[in-house]
């Protein structure tokens, strides 16, 4: 067996340790192979790992499963994987997600504890070299302020799900008022927003967004609740350009990047729903549907006069006359 085939077999064995096991369809999708090749891979799996069990589910699909302990000795992590964990911890800390950073750091410690002693020293040296090369040892720049107690309360409420009580003040209010909110999710970005339903309002009222940095204290209540039927955090997040969403602003957005900026703009994903269109003069049209005009303004400023807002008219008016003059693209 070639080294590449051995790697594929080990990867397949890892997939088979999932609670649901692995099916032929999932093998075809993961490895980009045909049905017959997927069958040969399951044959090889059963030969290499006698503990493999093949069962037909209620959907009449056969799934292969392996007890995780059967392949545990073969799963020593690589230096690249350990460095990726270090990078993830740093990125979470930069984003102000200290609770998640602590959790991932604990996971890394558990992984390192399972590494055989003879491999641990070499991996530690390689991991340190990779981390330094990736430039993530120290990363300056602004980041949201964090409040560990508030973050812990939010995550406890989301896991329940339980109602969450906290004082909150909008810009139009003279002082904070207590809110009891049914939390549905968390949007991450330059600012973080808790998505939730104010229980004092009608059930038909739209979900609201609360800036996490404005929440100074939070209490998890014992009362549970049902999430809104059909709510999907990913679909909800796509309604905004950044982490802010305003249903009144939601609509078609069209930007035109000048020919000299078009090659640079092609390397950006401005929004998950975007579509691009090349124009005869070399300029690039970017279309998507979203809200959050102010966040769009902040980003458009970095492109200076190399971008023109075609739609919506309100956004075009907001950026008019405020384009920066220096000739550097983001």
Buried (B, 14 or more C-beta within 10 A) or exposed (E): EEEEEEEBBBEBBBBBBEEEBBBBEBBBEBBEBEEEEBEEBBEBBBEBBEEBEEEEEEEEEEBBBBEBEBBEEEBBBEBEEBBBBBBBBBBBBBBBBBBBBBBBBEEBEEBBEEBEEEEBEEBBEBBBEBBEEEEBEEEEEEEBEBBEEBBBBBBBBBEBBBBBBBBBEEEEEEEBEEBBBBBBBBBBBBBBBBBBBBBEEEEEEEBBBBBBBBBEEBEBBEEEBEEBEEEEEEEBBBBBBBBBBBEEBBEEBBBBBBEEBBEBBEEBEBBEEBEBEEEEEEBBBBBBEBBBBEBBBEBBBEBBEBBBBBEBEEBBEBBEEEBEEEEEBE
